[in-house]
Amino acid sequence: MVPISFSFQAKLFLYHGDKASWTFVTLPMDVADGIRFFTYEKAAKRRGFGSVKVSVSIGETSWTTSVFPDKQSGSYLLPIKASVRVAEDISAGDIVAFSLSLRDGF
């Protein structure tokens, strides 16, 4: 099966939660629309707040995670782990190039 992949650039931002701060990017709308299109049939089976499992690469660093629907933007949020930010020397406010592929049967 051919992987469903997207490439895009997005700006990292810091979200201050109740107990910790998290770094995210908001996916561009065309990427979010693509994810919705390719995961439509599986949407009823999704768990974890409508999350979608993905593989992500920034520079030389790759990892697996999930993107989460964001009602405010109408897109998805992608969390950026601390280990990735350290490895790639990136932080909130930086615009970063991403490669993202859908996992689990795509």
KEBA-254324 format. One record per residue: x, y, z of N, C-alpha, C, O in turn; residue in three letters; residue number from 1. Coordinates in Angstrom, 2 decimals. Atoms other than C-alpha are relative to their C-alpha. Example, Ala and Ser with C-alpha at 12.3 -4.5 7.8 and 13.67 -1.06 7.14 Angstrom:
# KEBA-254324
<r n_east="0.89" n_north="-1.19" n_up="0.00" ca_east="12.30" ca_north="-4.50" ca_up="7.80" c_east="0.90" c_north="1.20" c_up="0.00" o_east="1.94" o_north="1.18" o_up="0.66" code="ALA" pos="1"/>
<r n_east="-0.82" n_north="-1.19" n_up="-0.06" ca_east="13.67" ca_north="-1.06" ca_up="7.14" c_east="-0.77" c_north="1.09" c_up="0.73" o_east="-0.26" o_north="2.20" o_up="0.90" code="SER" pos="2"/>
//
This chain:
# KEBA-254324
<r n_east="0.84" n_north="-1.18" n_up="0.00" ca_east="0.00" ca_north="0.00" ca_up="0.00" c_east="0.89" c_north="1.25" c_up="0.00" o_east="1.89" o_north="1.31" o_up="0.71" code="MET" pos="1"/>
<r n_east="-0.76" n_north="-1.24" n_up="0.10" ca_east="1.28" ca_north="3.46" ca_up="-0.88" c_east="-0.25" c_north="0.86" c_up="1.23" o_east="-1.41" o_north="1.11" o_up="1.57" code="VAL" pos="2"/>
<r n_east="0.23" n_north="-0.84" n_up="-1.18" ca_east="1.85" ca_north="5.63" ca_up="2.20" c_east="-0.63" c_north="1.34" c_up="-0.39" o_east="-0.32" o_north="1.91" o_up="-1.44" code="PRO" pos="3"/>
<r n_east="0.62" n_north="-1.31" n_up="0.18" ca_east="-0.28" ca_north="8.76" ca_up="2.48" c_east="0.88" c_north="1.00" c_up="0.75" o_east="0.96" o_north="0.96" o_up="1.98" code="ILE" pos="4"/>
<r n_east="-0.99" n_north="-0.91" n_up="-0.60" ca_east="2.25" ca_north="11.55" ca_up="3.09" c_east="-0.27" c_north="1.44" c_up="-0.38" o_east="-0.86" o_north="1.73" o_up="-1.43" code="SER" pos="5"/>
<r n_east="0.15" n_north="-1.43" n_up="0.20" ca_east="2.27" ca_north="15.31" ca_up="3.38" c_east="1.32" c_north="0.68" c_up="0.39" o_east="1.99" o_north="0.25" o_up="1.32" code="PHE" pos="6"/>
<r n_east="-1.14" n_north="-0.85" n_up="-0.36" ca_east="5.08" ca_north="17.89" ca_up="3.42" c_east="-0.51" c_north="1.41" c_up="0.18" o_east="-1.34" o_north="1.88" o_up="-0.61" code="SER" pos="7"/>
<r n_east="0.47" n_north="-1.35" n_up="-0.28" ca_east="4.57" ca_north="21.33" ca_up="4.91" c_east="0.97" c_north="0.71" c_up="0.92" o_east="1.86" o_north="0.09" o_up="1.51" code="PHE" pos="8"/>
<r n_east="-0.72" n_north="-0.81" n_up="-0.98" ca_east="6.07" ca_north="24.15" ca_up="6.94" c_east="-1.01" c_north="0.58" c_up="0.97" o_east="-2.12" o_north="0.93" o_up="0.59" code="GLN" pos="9"/>
<r n_east="0.89" n_north="-0.57" n_up="-1.01" ca_east="4.57" ca_north="25.38" ca_up="10.19" c_east="0.83" c_north="0.60" c_up="1.13" o_east="1.98" o_north="0.22" o_up="1.34" code="ALA" pos="10"/>
<r n_east="-0.66" n_north="-0.69" n_up="-1.10" ca_east="5.45" ca_north="27.60" ca_up="13.13" c_east="-0.31" c_north="-0.69" c_up="1.32" o_east="-1.47" o_north="-0.94" o_up="1.64" code="LYS" pos="11"/>
<r n_east="0.17" n_north="0.61" n_up="-1.31" ca_east="6.01" ca_north="26.00" ca_up="16.53" c_east="-0.55" c_north="1.03" c_up="0.99" o_east="-0.16" o_north="2.20" o_up="0.97" code="LEU" pos="12"/>
<r n_east="0.51" n_north="-0.89" n_up="-1.05" ca_east="4.04" ca_north="27.48" ca_up="19.42" c_east="-0.06" c_north="-0.74" c_up="1.32" o_east="-0.16" o_north="-1.97" o_up="1.37" code="PHE" pos="13"/>
<r n_east="0.01" n_north="0.54" n_up="-1.35" ca_east="4.04" ca_north="26.97" ca_up="23.16" c_east="-1.40" c_north="0.15" c_up="0.57" o_east="-1.99" o_north="1.23" o_up="0.55" code="LEU" pos="14"/>
<r n_east="1.30" n_north="0.00" n_up="-0.65" ca_east="0.80" ca_north="26.01" ca_up="24.91" c_east="0.25" c_north="-0.26" c_up="1.48" o_east="0.88" o_north="-1.25" o_up="1.85" code="TYR" pos="15"/>
<r n_east="-0.16" n_north="0.15" n_up="-1.45" ca_east="0.70" ca_north="26.48" ca_up="28.67" c_east="-1.23" c_north="-0.69" c_up="0.57" o_east="-2.31" o_north="-0.11" o_up="0.62" code="HIS" pos="16"/>
<r n_east="1.08" n_north="0.76" n_up="-0.61" ca_east="-1.43" ca_north="23.78" ca_up="30.27" c_east="-0.03" c_north="0.22" c_up="1.49" o_east="0.69" o_north="1.06" o_up="2.02" code="GLY" pos="17"/>
<r n_east="0.14" n_north="-0.13" n_up="-1.45" ca_east="-2.44" ca_north="23.36" ca_up="33.89" c_east="1.29" c_north="-0.32" c_up="0.74" o_east="1.65" o_north="0.35" o_up="1.70" code="ASP" pos="18"/>
<r n_east="-1.16" n_north="0.46" n_up="-0.75" ca_east="0.72" ca_north="21.53" ca_up="34.92" c_east="1.30" c_north="0.07" c_up="-0.79" o_east="2.38" o_north="-0.11" o_up="-0.22" code="LYS" pos="19"/>
<r n_east="-1.21" n_north="0.01" n_up="0.82" ca_east="3.16" ca_north="21.85" ca_up="32.00" c_east="-0.23" c_north="0.82" c_up="-1.26" o_east="-1.36" o_north="1.15" o_up="-1.60" code="ALA" pos="20"/>
<r n_east="0.07" n_north="-0.66" n_up="1.30" ca_east="3.94" ca_north="23.63" ca_up="28.77" c_east="0.29" c_north="-1.04" c_up="-1.08" o_east="1.13" o_north="-1.92" o_up="-0.89" code="SER" pos="21"/>
<r n_east="-0.15" n_north="0.92" n_up="1.13" ca_east="3.69" ca_north="21.78" ca_up="25.46" c_east="0.28" c_north="0.80" c_up="-1.25" o_east="-0.21" o_north="1.91" o_up="-1.40" code="TRP" pos="22"/>
<r n_east="-0.29" n_north="-0.65" n_up="1.28" ca_east="5.04" ca_north="22.67" ca_up="22.04" c_east="-0.75" c_north="-0.74" c_up="-1.10" o_east="-0.71" o_north="-1.97" o_up="-1.18" code="THR" pos="23"/>
<r n_east="0.82" n_north="0.54" n_up="1.07" ca_east="2.78" ca_north="22.15" ca_up="19.03" c_east="0.23" c_north="0.77" c_up="-1.29" o_east="0.84" o_north="1.84" o_up="-1.29" code="PHE" pos="24"/>
<r n_east="0.25" n_north="-0.76" n_up="1.22" ca_east="2.25" ca_north="23.12" ca_up="15.43" c_east="-1.44" c_north="-0.28" c_up="-0.40" o_east="-1.97" o_north="-1.36" o_up="-0.14" code="VAL" pos="25"/>
<r n_east="1.32" n_north="0.18" n_up="0.59" ca_east="-1.13" ca_north="23.63" ca_up="13.81" c_east="0.24" c_north="-0.38" c_up="-1.45" o_east="0.93" o_north="0.33" o_up="-2.18" code="THR" pos="26"/>
<r n_east="-0.19" n_north="0.43" n_up="1.38" ca_east="-1.28" ca_north="21.70" ca_up="10.56" c_east="-0.69" c_north="0.97" c_up="-0.95" o_east="-1.77" o_north="1.48" o_up="-0.64" code="LEU" pos="27"/>
<r n_east="0.67" n_north="-0.83" n_up="1.01" ca_east="-2.02" ca_north="23.76" ca_up="7.43" c_east="-1.34" c_north="-0.65" c_up="-0.38" o_east="-1.48" o_north="-1.87" o_up="-0.32" code="PRO" pos="28"/>
<r n_east="1.35" n_north="0.50" n_up="0.28" ca_east="-5.67" ca_north="23.42" ca_up="6.38" c_east="-0.01" c_north="-1.04" c_up="-1.13" o_east="-0.81" o_north="-1.98" o_up="-1.08" code="MET" pos="29"/>
<r n_east="0.01" n_north="0.99" n_up="1.07" ca_east="-4.84" ca_north="21.54" ca_up="3.16" c_east="0.47" c_north="-1.36" c_up="0.51" o_east="-0.01" o_north="-2.39" o_up="0.04" code="ASP" pos="30"/>
<r n_east="-0.46" n_north="1.25" n_up="-0.60" ca_east="-2.99" ca_north="18.90" ca_up="5.21" c_east="-1.12" c_north="-0.58" c_up="0.88" o_east="-1.39" o_north="-1.78" o_up="0.82" code="VAL" pos="31"/>
<r n_east="1.11" n_north="0.45" n_up="-0.84" ca_east="-5.86" ca_north="18.71" ca_up="7.74" c_east="-1.13" c_north="-0.57" c_up="-0.86" o_east="-1.71" o_north="-1.61" o_up="-0.52" code="ALA" pos="32"/>
<r n_east="1.05" n_north="0.49" n_up="0.90" ca_east="-8.35" ca_north="18.32" ca_up="4.89" c_east="0.39" c_north="-1.36" c_up="-0.60" o_east="-0.46" o_north="-2.24" o_up="-0.74" code="ASP" pos="33"/>
<r n_east="-0.47" n_north="1.28" n_up="0.52" ca_east="-6.22" ca_north="15.52" ca_up="3.42" c_east="-0.11" c_north="-1.10" c_up="1.03" o_east="-0.54" o_north="-2.21" o_up="0.70" code="GLY" pos="34"/>
<r n_east="0.12" n_north="0.99" n_up="-1.07" ca_east="-6.09" ca_north="13.71" ca_up="6.75" c_east="-1.45" c_north="-0.39" c_up="0.19" o_east="-1.77" o_north="-1.58" o_up="0.30" code="ILE" pos="35"/>
<r n_east="1.44" n_north="0.31" n_up="-0.14" ca_east="-9.87" ca_north="13.99" ca_up="7.12" c_east="-0.50" c_north="-0.85" c_up="-1.17" o_east="-1.27" o_north="-1.79" o_up="-0.97" code="ARG" pos="36"/>
<r n_east="0.42" n_north="0.74" n_up="1.18" ca_east="-10.35" ca_north="12.72" ca_up="3.56" c_east="0.44" c_north="-1.46" c_up="0.08" o_east="-0.37" o_north="-2.36" o_up="-0.14" code="PHE" pos="37"/>
<r n_east="-0.53" n_north="1.36" n_up="0.00" ca_east="-8.12" ca_north="9.66" ca_up="3.96" c_east="-0.38" c_north="-0.80" c_up="1.24" o_east="-0.26" o_north="-2.03" o_up="1.23" code="PHE" pos="38"/>
<r n_east="0.37" n_north="0.73" n_up="-1.21" ca_east="-9.33" ca_north="8.78" ca_up="7.46" c_east="-1.52" c_north="-0.01" c_up="0.22" o_east="-1.98" o_north="-0.46" o_up="1.27" code="THR" pos="39"/>
<r n_east="1.46" n_north="-0.13" n_up="-0.17" ca_east="-13.07" ca_north="9.38" ca_up="6.89" c_east="-0.65" c_north="-1.32" c_up="0.42" o_east="-1.43" o_north="-1.34" o_up="1.38" code="TYR" pos="40"/>
<r n_east="0.65" n_north="1.28" n_up="-0.30" ca_east="-14.06" ca_north="5.69" ca_up="6.92" c_east="0.40" c_north="-0.54" c_up="1.36" o_east="-0.36" o_north="-1.30" o_up="1.97" code="GLU" pos="41"/>
<r n_east="-0.45" n_north="0.49" n_up="-1.30" ca_east="-12.04" ca_north="5.03" ca_up="10.07" c_east="-0.40" c_north="0.94" c_up="1.13" o_east="-0.16" o_north="0.63" o_up="2.30" code="LYS" pos="42"/>
<r n_east="0.30" n_north="-1.00" n_up="-1.02" ca_east="-13.36" ca_north="8.10" ca_up="11.90" c_east="-0.85" c_north="-0.56" c_up="1.14" o_east="-0.64" o_north="-0.20" o_up="2.30" code="ALA" pos="43"/>
<r n_east="0.87" n_north="0.55" n_up="-1.04" ca_east="-16.03" ca_north="6.14" ca_up="13.77" c_east="0.76" c_north="-0.92" c_up="0.95" o_east="0.31" o_north="-1.14" o_up="2.08" code="ALA" pos="44"/>
<r n_east="-0.78" n_north="0.92" n_up="-0.82" ca_east="-13.36" ca_north="3.77" ca_up="15.10" c_east="1.10" c_north="0.70" c_up="0.80" o_east="1.75" o_north="0.08" o_up="1.63" code="LYS" pos="45"/>
<r n_east="-1.08" n_north="-0.72" n_up="-0.67" ca_east="-10.98" ca_north="6.49" ca_up="16.32" c_east="-0.21" c_north="0.09" c_up="1.48" o_east="-1.34" o_north="0.17" o_up="1.96" code="ARG" pos="46"/>
<r n_east="0.04" n_north="-0.17" n_up="-1.44" ca_east="-10.12" ca_north="6.74" ca_up="19.97" c_east="0.85" c_north="1.22" c_up="0.34" o_east="1.47" o_north="1.83" o_up="-0.53" code="ARG" pos="47"/>
<r n_east="-0.89" n_north="-1.05" n_up="-0.46" ca_east="-8.36" ca_north="9.35" ca_up="22.03" c_east="-0.27" c_north="1.36" c_up="-0.59" o_east="0.61" o_north="1.95" o_up="-1.21" code="GLY" pos="48"/>
<r n_east="0.36" n_north="-1.36" n_up="0.42" ca_east="-10.19" ca_north="12.57" ca_up="21.20" c_east="0.02" c_north="0.18" c_up="-1.51" o_east="0.23" o_north="1.30" o_up="-1.99" code="PHE" pos="49"/>
<r n_east="-0.02" n_north="-0.11" n_up="1.46" ca_east="-10.36" ca_north="11.81" ca_up="17.46" c_east="1.40" c_north="0.08" c_up="-0.57" o_east="1.60" o_north="0.56" o_up="-1.68" code="GLY" pos="50"/>
<r n_east="-1.38" n_north="-0.07" n_up="0.44" ca_east="-6.60" ca_north="11.49" ca_up="17.21" c_east="0.25" c_north="-0.93" c_up="-1.19" o_east="-0.47" o_north="-1.90" o_up="-1.40" code="SER" pos="51"/>
<r n_east="-0.41" n_north="0.78" n_up="1.16" ca_east="-4.91" ca_north="10.11" ca_up="14.09" c_east="1.48" c_north="-0.31" c_up="0.16" o_east="2.28" o_north="0.60" o_up="0.39" code="VAL" pos="52"/>
<r n_east="-1.40" n_north="0.41" n_up="-0.16" ca_east="-1.66" ca_north="8.12" ca_up="14.30" c_east="0.80" c_north="0.39" c_up="-1.24" o_east="0.37" o_north="0.18" o_up="-2.37" code="LYS" pos="53"/>
<r n_east="-0.85" n_north="-0.47" n_up="1.08" ca_east="1.18" ca_north="9.56" ca_up="12.22" c_east="1.46" c_north="-0.32" c_up="0.28" o_east="1.86" o_north="-0.57" o_up="1.42" code="VAL" pos="54"/>
<r n_east="-1.46" n_north="0.00" n_up="-0.09" ca_east="4.90" ca_north="9.25" ca_up="11.54" c_east="0.45" c_north="1.35" c_up="-0.50" o_east="-0.08" o_north="1.86" o_up="-1.49" code="SER" pos="55"/>
<r n_east="-0.43" n_north="-1.37" n_up="0.30" ca_east="6.76" ca_north="12.56" ca_up="11.42" c_east="1.51" c_north="0.05" c_up="-0.11" o_east="2.22" o_north="-0.66" o_up="0.59" code="VAL" pos="56"/>
<r n_east="-1.44" n_north="-0.26" n_up="0.10" ca_east="10.19" ca_north="13.74" ca_up="10.31" c_east="0.23" c_north="1.50" c_up="-0.07" o_east="-0.49" o_north="2.25" o_up="-0.73" code="SER" pos="57"/>
<r n_east="-0.53" n_north="-1.37" n_up="0.07" ca_east="11.99" ca_north="17.01" ca_up="10.89" c_east="1.51" c_north="-0.18" c_up="-0.16" o_east="2.15" o_north="-0.79" o_up="0.69" code="ILE" pos="58"/>
<r n_east="-1.44" n_north="0.16" n_up="0.20" ca_east="15.49" ca_north="17.17" ca_up="9.46" c_east="0.40" c_north="-1.46" c_up="0.05" o_east="-0.12" o_north="-2.27" o_up="-0.72" code="GLY" pos="59"/>
<r n_east="-0.49" n_north="1.38" n_up="-0.14" ca_east="17.30" ca_north="13.99" ca_up="10.55" c_east="-0.77" c_north="-0.80" c_up="1.05" o_east="-0.45" o_north="-1.96" o_up="1.29" code="GLU" pos="60"/>
<r n_east="0.72" n_north="0.62" n_up="-1.11" ca_east="14.80" ca_north="13.17" ca_up="13.32" c_east="-1.38" c_north="-0.47" c_up="-0.44" o_east="-2.15" o_north="0.28" o_up="-1.04" code="THR" pos="61"/>
<r n_east="1.32" n_north="0.57" n_up="0.30" ca_east="11.79" ca_north="10.86" ca_up="12.89" c_east="-0.58" c_north="-0.61" c_up="1.26" o_east="0.16" o_north="-1.11" o_up="2.11" code="SER" pos="62"/>
<r n_east="0.68" n_north="0.59" n_up="-1.15" ca_east="9.21" ca_north="9.69" ca_up="15.42" c_east="-1.45" c_north="-0.29" c_up="-0.36" o_east="-1.96" o_north="0.16" o_up="-1.38" code="TRP" pos="63"/>
<r n_east="1.43" n_north="0.27" n_up="0.17" ca_east="5.67" ca_north="8.36" ca_up="15.76" c_east="-0.76" c_north="0.71" c_up="1.11" o_east="-0.28" o_north="0.82" o_up="2.24" code="THR" pos="64"/>
<r n_east="0.84" n_north="-0.73" n_up="-0.95" ca_east="2.88" ca_north="10.27" ca_up="17.48" c_east="-1.42" c_north="0.00" c_up="-0.56" o_east="-1.75" o_north="-0.81" o_up="-1.43" code="THR" pos="65"/>
<r n_east="1.36" n_north="-0.20" n_up="0.52" ca_east="-0.71" ca_north="11.34" ca_up="16.90" c_east="-0.24" c_north="1.49" c_up="-0.17" o_east="0.36" o_north="2.32" o_up="0.52" code="SER" pos="66"/>
<r n_east="0.49" n_north="-1.37" n_up="0.12" ca_east="-2.31" ca_north="14.54" ca_up="15.66" c_east="-1.40" c_north="0.02" c_up="0.60" o_east="-2.11" o_north="-0.98" o_up="0.56" code="VAL" pos="67"/>
<r n_east="1.25" n_north="-0.14" n_up="-0.73" ca_east="-5.34" ca_north="15.84" ca_up="17.56" c_east="-0.85" c_north="1.10" c_up="-0.61" o_east="-0.33" o_north="2.18" o_up="-0.90" code="PHE" pos="68"/>
<r n_east="0.86" n_north="-1.06" n_up="0.54" ca_east="-8.35" ca_north="17.76" ca_up="16.21" c_east="-0.01" c_north="1.22" c_up="0.92" o_east="-0.01" o_north="1.09" o_up="2.15" code="PRO" pos="69"/>
<r n_east="0.02" n_north="-1.27" n_up="-0.74" ca_east="-8.38" ca_north="21.41" ca_up="17.26" c_east="-1.23" c_north="0.78" c_up="-0.43" o_east="-1.28" o_north="1.30" o_up="-1.55" code="ASP" pos="70"/>
<r n_east="1.25" n_north="-0.70" n_up="0.34" ca_east="-11.84" ca_north="22.99" ca_up="17.35" c_east="0.25" c_north="1.48" c_up="-0.30" o_east="-0.40" o_north="2.05" o_up="-1.17" code="LYS" pos="71"/>
<r n_east="-0.25" n_north="-1.44" n_up="0.18" ca_east="-10.40" ca_north="26.51" ca_up="17.57" c_east="0.45" c_north="0.32" c_up="-1.43" o_east="-0.03" o_north="1.27" o_up="-2.04" code="GLN" pos="72"/>
<r n_east="-0.54" n_north="-0.28" n_up="1.33" ca_east="-8.48" ca_north="26.32" ca_up="14.28" c_east="-0.72" c_north="-0.78" c_up="-1.10" o_east="-0.64" o_north="-0.42" o_up="-2.27" code="SER" pos="73"/>
<r n_east="0.62" n_north="0.86" n_up="0.99" ca_east="-10.54" ca_north="23.61" ca_up="12.57" c_east="1.00" c_north="-0.95" c_up="-0.65" o_east="0.67" o_north="-1.63" o_up="-1.62" code="GLY" pos="74"/>
<r n_east="-1.07" n_north="0.84" n_up="0.55" ca_east="-7.27" ca_north="21.78" ca_up="11.88" c_east="0.37" c_north="-1.08" c_up="1.01" o_east="-0.46" o_north="-1.50" o_up="1.82" code="SER" pos="75"/>
<r n_east="-0.55" n_north="0.94" n_up="-0.97" ca_east="-5.11" ca_north="19.31" ca_up="13.80" c_east="1.23" c_north="0.61" c_up="0.65" o_east="1.92" o_north="1.44" o_up="0.05" code="TYR" pos="76"/>
<r n_east="-1.22" n_north="-0.40" n_up="-0.70" ca_east="-2.39" ca_north="19.90" ca_up="16.38" c_east="0.96" c_north="-1.17" c_up="0.03" o_east="0.58" o_north="-2.31" o_up="0.29" code="LEU" pos="77"/>
<r n_east="-1.07" n_north="0.99" n_up="-0.03" ca_east="0.91" ca_north="18.05" ca_up="16.18" c_east="0.93" c_north="0.35" c_up="1.16" o_east="1.57" o_north="1.40" o_up="1.13" code="LEU" pos="78"/>
<r n_east="-0.93" n_north="-0.28" n_up="-1.11" ca_east="2.86" ca_north="17.81" ca_up="19.47" c_east="1.44" c_north="-0.28" c_up="-0.43" o_east="1.72" o_north="-1.25" o_up="-1.14" code="PRO" pos="79"/>
<r n_east="-1.42" n_north="0.15" n_up="0.32" ca_east="6.62" ca_north="18.24" ca_up="19.14" c_east="0.75" c_north="-0.32" c_up="1.29" o_east="0.87" o_north="0.53" o_up="2.18" code="ILE" pos="80"/>
<r n_east="-0.66" n_north="0.47" n_up="-1.22" ca_east="8.53" ca_north="16.23" ca_up="21.75" c_east="1.28" c_north="0.80" c_up="0.28" o_east="1.93" o_north="1.30" o_up="-0.63" code="LYS" pos="81"/>
<r n_east="-1.21" n_north="-0.71" n_up="-0.42" ca_east="11.35" ca_north="17.84" ca_up="23.74" c_east="1.23" c_north="-0.60" c_up="-0.64" o_east="2.12" o_north="0.13" o_up="-1.08" code="ALA" pos="82"/>
<r n_east="-1.19" n_north="0.64" n_up="0.57" ca_east="13.84" ca_north="15.27" ca_up="22.46" c_east="0.19" c_north="0.38" c_up="-1.47" o_east="1.32" o_north="0.51" o_up="-1.94" code="SER" pos="83"/>
<r n_east="-0.07" n_north="-0.42" n_up="1.40" ca_east="13.01" ca_north="16.25" ca_up="18.87" c_east="0.47" c_north="1.45" c_up="-0.09" o_east="1.33" o_north="1.78" o_up="-0.91" code="VAL" pos="84"/>
<r n_east="-0.40" n_north="-1.41" n_up="0.01" ca_east="13.33" ca_north="19.97" ca_up="19.63" c_east="1.48" c_north="0.16" c_up="0.31" o_east="2.17" o_north="0.98" o_up="-0.29" code="ARG" pos="85"/>
<r n_east="-1.42" n_north="-0.06" n_up="-0.35" ca_east="16.73" ca_north="19.39" ca_up="21.23" c_east="0.85" c_north="-0.53" c_up="-1.16" o_east="1.83" o_north="0.11" o_up="-1.54" code="VAL" pos="86"/>
<r n_east="-0.77" n_north="0.62" n_up="1.09" ca_east="17.98" ca_north="17.10" ca_up="18.43" c_east="0.09" c_north="0.90" c_up="-1.22" o_east="1.12" o_north="0.93" o_up="-1.90" code="ALA" pos="87"/>
<r n_east="0.04" n_north="-0.85" n_up="1.19" ca_east="16.95" ca_north="19.59" ca_up="15.73" c_east="0.27" c_north="1.47" c_up="0.30" o_east="0.24" o_north="2.31" o_up="-0.60" code="GLU" pos="88"/>
<r n_east="-0.31" n_north="-1.37" n_up="-0.42" ca_east="17.79" ca_north="22.75" ca_up="17.73" c_east="-1.10" c_north="0.97" c_up="-0.45" o_east="-0.83" o_north="1.98" o_up="-1.11" code="ASP" pos="89"/>
<r n_east="1.15" n_north="-0.83" n_up="0.35" ca_east="14.30" ca_north="24.22" ca_up="17.29" c_east="-0.77" c_north="0.35" c_up="1.27" o_east="-0.67" o_north="-0.36" o_up="2.28" code="ILE" pos="90"/>
<r n_east="0.80" n_north="-0.41" n_up="-1.16" ca_east="11.97" ca_north="26.06" ca_up="19.66" c_east="-1.21" c_north="0.79" c_up="-0.47" o_east="-1.35" o_north="1.11" o_up="-1.65" code="SER" pos="91"/>
<r n_east="1.21" n_north="-0.77" n_up="0.30" ca_east="8.67" ca_north="27.92" ca_up="19.84" c_east="0.36" c_north="1.26" c_up="-0.76" o_east="1.32" o_north="1.96" o_up="-0.41" code="ALA" pos="92"/>
<r n_east="-0.24" n_north="-1.16" n_up="0.84" ca_east="8.50" ca_north="30.63" ca_up="17.20" c_east="0.71" c_north="-0.34" c_up="-1.30" o_east="0.66" o_north="0.43" o_up="-2.26" code="GLY" pos="93"/>
<r n_east="-0.70" n_north="0.41" n_up="1.21" ca_east="10.59" ca_north="28.73" ca_up="14.64" c_east="-0.98" c_north="-0.56" c_up="-1.02" o_east="-1.96" o_north="-1.21" o_up="-0.67" code="ASP" pos="94"/>
<r n_east="0.74" n_north="0.61" n_up="1.10" ca_east="9.13" ca_north="27.83" ca_up="11.25" c_east="0.82" c_north="-1.19" c_up="-0.48" o_east="2.00" o_north="-1.05" o_up="-0.82" code="ILE" pos="95"/>
<r n_east="-0.71" n_north="1.25" n_up="0.22" ca_east="10.03" ca_north="24.23" ca_up="10.53" c_east="-0.65" c_north="-0.77" c_up="-1.15" o_east="-1.87" o_north="-0.72" o_up="-1.33" code="VAL" pos="96"/>
<r n_east="0.49" n_north="0.87" n_up="1.07" ca_east="9.71" ca_north="21.87" ca_up="7.53" c_east="-0.27" c_north="-1.39" c_up="0.55" o_east="0.57" o_north="-1.96" o_up="1.24" code="ALA" pos="97"/>
<r n_east="0.45" n_north="1.30" n_up="-0.49" ca_east="7.82" ca_north="18.65" ca_up="8.27" c_east="-0.32" c_north="-0.94" c_up="-1.16" o_east="-0.74" o_north="-0.51" o_up="-2.23" code="PHE" pos="98"/>
<r n_east="0.55" n_north="1.07" n_up="0.82" ca_east="7.14" ca_north="15.35" ca_up="6.54" c_east="-0.87" c_north="-0.82" c_up="0.94" o_east="-0.42" o_north="-1.19" o_up="2.02" code="SER" pos="99"/>
<r n_east="0.96" n_north="0.69" n_up="-0.85" ca_east="4.09" ca_north="13.55" ca_up="7.93" c_east="-0.68" c_north="-1.08" c_up="-0.83" o_east="-1.14" o_north="-0.82" o_up="-1.94" code="LEU" pos="100"/>
<r n_east="0.67" n_north="1.11" n_up="0.67" ca_east="2.67" ca_north="10.13" ca_up="6.97" c_east="-1.04" c_north="-0.60" c_up="0.94" o_east="-0.82" o_north="-0.70" o_up="2.15" code="SER" pos="101"/>
<r n_east="1.02" n_north="0.68" n_up="-0.78" ca_east="-0.52" ca_north="8.44" ca_up="8.13" c_east="0.47" c_north="-1.42" c_up="0.29" o_east="1.12" o_north="-2.05" o_up="-0.54" code="LEU" pos="102"/>
<r n_east="-0.35" n_north="1.37" n_up="-0.39" ca_east="-0.05" ca_north="5.14" ca_up="10.02" c_east="-1.26" c_north="-0.84" c_up="0.11" o_east="-2.37" o_north="-0.34" o_up="-0.07" code="ARG" pos="103"/>
<r n_east="1.09" n_north="0.94" n_up="-0.25" ca_east="-2.22" ca_north="2.09" ca_up="10.66" c_east="-0.88" c_north="-0.23" c_up="-1.21" o_east="-2.03" o_north="0.19" o_up="-1.24" code="ASP" pos="104"/>
<r n_east="0.81" n_north="0.43" n_up="1.12" ca_east="-3.35" ca_north="0.76" ca_up="7.34" c_east="-0.08" c_north="0.96" c_up="-1.17" o_east="-0.89" o_north="0.75" o_up="-2.07" code="GLY" pos="105"/>
<r n_east="0.03" n_north="-0.93" n_up="1.14" ca_east="-2.65" ca_north="3.68" ca_up="5.03" c_east="1.26" c_north="-0.14" c_up="-0.81" o_east="1.44" o_north="0.56" o_up="-1.81" code="PHE" pos="106"/>
//
